[in-house]
Amino acid sequence: MMTDMGTLDSVVQVDPEILGGTPVFRGTRVPVTNLLDYLAAGDTLDQFLADFPTVKRHQTVAALELARDLLTAGAHPAR
């Protein structure tokens, strides 16, 4: 489950004035989907952080933990 590293509101910001309401890392203009796109393309977290220096490592880890928790909520363990 989510640690005290962050909650959805502390990690992600949705504001119609920032990129038309696209979810971004709080305090930046970097869409959260950029992180997922990087990882899906085989890039490392370090490469993402190098390319988007306004995003902090703790924000990316918290976002990935949130995604994990949302995707596994209500999942039944394998028997």
TORPA-4810 file (N, C-alpha, C, O; in nm, 3 decimals):
<nodes>
NODE_1_0.083_-0.119_0.000_0.000_0.000_0.000_0.087_0.125_0.000_0.208_0.118_0.021_M
NODE_2_0.025_0.236_-0.024_0.096_0.363_-0.034_0.163_0.397_0.099_0.101_0.389_0.205_M
NODE_3_0.289_0.433_0.090_0.361_0.474_0.209_0.331_0.621_0.234_0.249_0.680_0.164_T
NODE_4_0.397_0.679_0.334_0.375_0.820_0.359_0.459_0.908_0.267_0.472_1.028_0.290_D
NODE_5_0.516_0.847_0.160_0.591_0.926_0.062_0.498_1.021_-0.012_0.542_1.125_-0.061_M
NODE_6_0.372_0.987_-0.020_0.283_1.077_-0.091_0.145_1.020_-0.106_0.120_0.901_-0.092_G
NODE_7_0.056_1.110_-0.136_-0.080_1.075_-0.171_-0.101_1.130_-0.311_-0.017_1.203_-0.363_T
NODE_8_-0.212_1.096_-0.371_-0.239_1.142_-0.507_-0.228_1.294_-0.517_-0.164_1.345_-0.608_L
NODE_9_-0.289_1.366_-0.423_-0.285_1.512_-0.427_-0.145_1.570_-0.404_-0.115_1.678_-0.454_D
NODE_10_-0.061_1.500_-0.330_0.072_1.553_-0.305_0.169_1.523_-0.419_0.277_1.582_-0.426_S
NODE_11_0.133_1.431_-0.507_0.221_1.391_-0.616_0.174_1.445_-0.750_0.256_1.489_-0.832_V
NODE_12_0.044_1.443_-0.773_-0.013_1.479_-0.902_-0.100_1.603_-0.888_-0.175_1.618_-0.791_V
NODE_13_-0.089_1.690_-0.986_-0.170_1.812_-0.988_-0.250_1.813_-1.118_-0.197_1.787_-1.225_Q
NODE_14_-0.379_1.844_-1.106_-0.465_1.861_-1.222_-0.525_2.000_-1.212_-0.604_2.030_-1.123_V
NODE_15_-0.486_2.085_-1.307_-0.529_2.224_-1.307_-0.557_2.264_-1.451_-0.469_2.251_-1.537_D
NODE_16_-0.678_2.313_-1.479_-0.710_2.351_-1.617_-0.615_2.456_-1.675_-0.605_2.470_-1.796_P
NODE_17_-0.547_2.529_-1.588_-0.453_2.632_-1.633_-0.315_2.575_-1.668_-0.232_2.645_-1.725_E
NODE_18_-0.292_2.448_-1.634_-0.163_2.383_-1.663_-0.189_2.271_-1.763_-0.250_2.169_-1.730_I
NODE_19_-0.140_2.291_-1.884_-0.155_2.192_-1.991_-0.299_2.145_-2.008_-0.323_2.028_-2.035_L
NODE_20_-0.392_2.236_-1.991_-0.533_2.204_-2.014_-0.591_2.100_-1.919_-0.689_2.034_-1.953_G
NODE_21_-0.531_2.085_-1.802_-0.583_1.990_-1.704_-0.519_1.852_-1.710_-0.563_1.760_-1.641_G
NODE_22_-0.416_1.837_-1.793_-0.343_1.710_-1.797_-0.277_1.686_-1.661_-0.216_1.778_-1.607_T
NODE_23_-0.288_1.565_-1.605_-0.221_1.538_-1.477_-0.070_1.554_-1.491_-0.007_1.490_-1.576_P
NODE_24_-0.013_1.639_-1.407_0.130_1.665_-1.407_0.187_1.638_-1.268_0.113_1.633_-1.170_V
NODE_25_0.319_1.620_-1.262_0.383_1.611_-1.131_0.368_1.746_-1.063_0.397_1.850_-1.123_F
NODE_26_0.323_1.744_-0.939_0.297_1.869_-0.865_0.420_1.959_-0.868_0.533_1.915_-0.846_R
NODE_27_0.395_2.086_-0.897_0.501_2.185_-0.900_0.578_2.189_-1.032_0.677_2.261_-1.044_G
NODE_28_0.533_2.111_-1.131_0.599_2.108_-1.261_0.495_2.121_-1.371_0.375_2.132_-1.345_T
NODE_29_0.543_2.119_-1.494_0.455_2.110_-1.610_0.481_1.979_-1.685_0.457_1.969_-1.805_R
NODE_30_0.531_1.880_-1.612_0.567_1.751_-1.671_0.451_1.653_-1.652_0.418_1.617_-1.539_V
NODE_31_0.389_1.609_-1.762_0.280_1.513_-1.750_0.327_1.381_-1.689_0.436_1.332_-1.720_P
NODE_32_0.245_1.325_-1.602_0.277_1.196_-1.539_0.290_1.088_-1.646_0.369_0.994_-1.629_V
NODE_33_0.214_1.099_-1.754_0.222_0.998_-1.860_0.361_0.993_-1.922_0.400_0.889_-1.976_T
NODE_34_0.437_1.101_-1.916_0.574_1.098_-1.969_0.657_0.992_-1.898_0.735_0.921_-1.962_N
NODE_35_0.641_0.981_-1.767_0.714_0.879_-1.691_0.677_0.740_-1.740_0.764_0.657_-1.765_L
NODE_36_0.549_0.715_-1.754_0.503_0.583_-1.798_0.550_0.553_-1.939_0.588_0.440_-1.970_L
NODE_37_0.548_0.655_-2.026_0.596_0.638_-2.163_0.744_0.603_-2.167_0.786_0.516_-2.243_D
NODE_38_0.823_0.671_-2.085_0.966_0.643_-2.077_0.990_0.498_-2.035_1.066_0.425_-2.098_Y
NODE_39_0.923_0.458_-1.928_0.944_0.322_-1.877_0.896_0.218_-1.977_0.961_0.114_-1.994_L
NODE_40_0.784_0.244_-2.043_0.732_0.151_-2.142_0.827_0.137_-2.261_0.833_0.031_-2.324_A
NODE_41_0.899_0.243_-2.291_0.995_0.241_-2.403_1.128_0.177_-2.364_1.216_0.162_-2.448_A
NODE_42_1.142_0.139_-2.237_1.265_0.074_-2.193_1.367_0.169_-2.135_1.478_0.128_-2.102_G
NODE_43_1.331_0.297_-2.122_1.422_0.393_-2.062_1.423_0.373_-1.910_1.329_0.318_-1.853_D
NODE_44_1.528_0.419_-1.848_1.541_0.404_-1.703_1.480_0.525_-1.632_1.456_0.630_-1.691_T
NODE_45_1.456_0.506_-1.505_1.409_0.616_-1.422_1.513_0.728_-1.420_1.478_0.846_-1.423_L
NODE_46_1.640_0.691_-1.415_1.747_0.792_-1.416_1.745_0.874_-1.544_1.770_0.995_-1.540_D
NODE_47_1.716_0.811_-1.658_1.709_0.885_-1.784_1.592_0.983_-1.780_1.606_1.098_-1.823_Q
NODE_48_1.478_0.938_-1.729_1.363_1.027_-1.717_1.399_1.148_-1.630_1.371_1.262_-1.667_F
NODE_49_1.461_1.121_-1.516_1.495_1.230_-1.424_1.598_1.325_-1.485_1.594_1.445_-1.460_L
NODE_50_1.688_1.273_-1.565_1.787_1.358_-1.632_1.719_1.448_-1.736_1.758_1.563_-1.754_A
NODE_51_1.619_1.394_-1.804_1.549_1.470_-1.908_1.447_1.567_-1.851_1.410_1.664_-1.918_D
NODE_52_1.400_1.542_-1.730_1.300_1.628_-1.665_1.348_1.665_-1.524_1.296_1.613_-1.426_F
NODE_53_1.446_1.753_-1.515_1.509_1.783_-1.385_1.417_1.851_-1.284_1.451_1.858_-1.166_P
NODE_54_1.301_1.901_-1.327_1.209_1.960_-1.230_1.133_1.855_-1.150_1.074_1.886_-1.047_T
NODE_55_1.135_1.731_-1.198_1.069_1.621_-1.128_1.171_1.556_-1.036_1.284_1.528_-1.077_V
NODE_56_1.132_1.533_-0.913_1.222_1.472_-0.814_1.199_1.321_-0.807_1.089_1.272_-0.832_K
NODE_57_1.304_1.250_-0.772_1.296_1.103_-0.764_1.181_1.059_-0.673_1.107_0.967_-0.707_R
NODE_58_1.167_1.123_-0.557_1.061_1.080_-0.464_0.922_1.096_-0.528_0.831_1.019_-0.496_H
NODE_59_0.906_1.193_-0.617_0.777_1.209_-0.685_0.750_1.092_-0.780_0.638_1.042_-0.787_Q
NODE_60_0.853_1.049_-0.851_0.834_0.938_-0.945_0.805_0.807_-0.871_0.720_0.729_-0.912_T
NODE_61_0.878_0.785_-0.763_0.855_0.664_-0.685_0.714_0.664_-0.627_0.645_0.562_-0.631_V
NODE_62_0.672_0.777_-0.574_0.537_0.787_-0.519_0.431_0.766_-0.627_0.331_0.699_-0.603_A
NODE_63_0.454_0.821_-0.746_0.358_0.804_-0.855_0.348_0.657_-0.896_0.239_0.606_-0.920_A
NODE_64_0.461_0.589_-0.902_0.459_0.447_-0.937_0.394_0.364_-0.828_0.323_0.267_-0.857_L
NODE_65_0.416_0.400_-0.702_0.349_0.329_-0.592_0.198_0.351_-0.599_0.121_0.257_-0.578_E
NODE_66_0.157_0.472_-0.630_0.014_0.501_-0.644_-0.046_0.420_-0.758_-0.155_0.363_-0.744_L
NODE_67_0.023_0.415_-0.871_-0.026_0.338_-0.986_-0.038_0.190_-0.948_-0.138_0.125_-0.982_A
NODE_68_0.063_0.137_-0.879_0.057_-0.002_-0.835_-0.063_-0.026_-0.745_-0.137_-0.123_-0.763_R
NODE_69_-0.081_0.063_-0.648_-0.192_0.047_-0.553_-0.327_0.053_-0.624_-0.417_-0.024_-0.592_D
NODE_70_-0.340_0.146_-0.718_-0.467_0.158_-0.791_-0.493_0.035_-0.878_-0.606_-0.011_-0.888_L
NODE_71_-0.388_-0.017_-0.940_-0.404_-0.132_-1.028_-0.428_-0.262_-0.952_-0.490_-0.354_-1.006_L
NODE_72_-0.381_-0.270_-0.829_-0.396_-0.395_-0.755_-0.507_-0.388_-0.649_-0.534_-0.488_-0.582_T
NODE_73_-0.570_-0.273_-0.635_-0.678_-0.261_-0.537_-0.789_-0.359_-0.573_-0.837_-0.362_-0.687_A
NODE_74_-0.828_-0.438_-0.479_-0.936_-0.533_-0.500_-0.894_-0.661_-0.572_-0.976_-0.750_-0.595_G
NODE_75_-0.766_-0.669_-0.608_-0.718_-0.790_-0.674_-0.717_-0.905_-0.573_-0.693_-0.885_-0.454_A
NODE_76_-0.744_-1.023_-0.623_-0.744_-1.142_-0.538_-0.611_-1.215_-0.557_-0.568_-1.236_-0.670_H
NODE_77_-0.547_-1.253_-0.448_-0.419_-1.324_-0.461_-0.439_-1.457_-0.533_-0.545_-1.519_-0.525_P
NODE_78_-0.335_-1.499_-0.603_-0.340_-1.628_-0.673_-0.351_-1.740_-0.572_-0.299_-1.731_-0.460_A
NODE_79_-0.421_-1.844_-0.612_-0.439_-1.958_-0.520_-0.332_-2.061_-0.542_-0.331_-2.163_-0.473_R
</nodes>
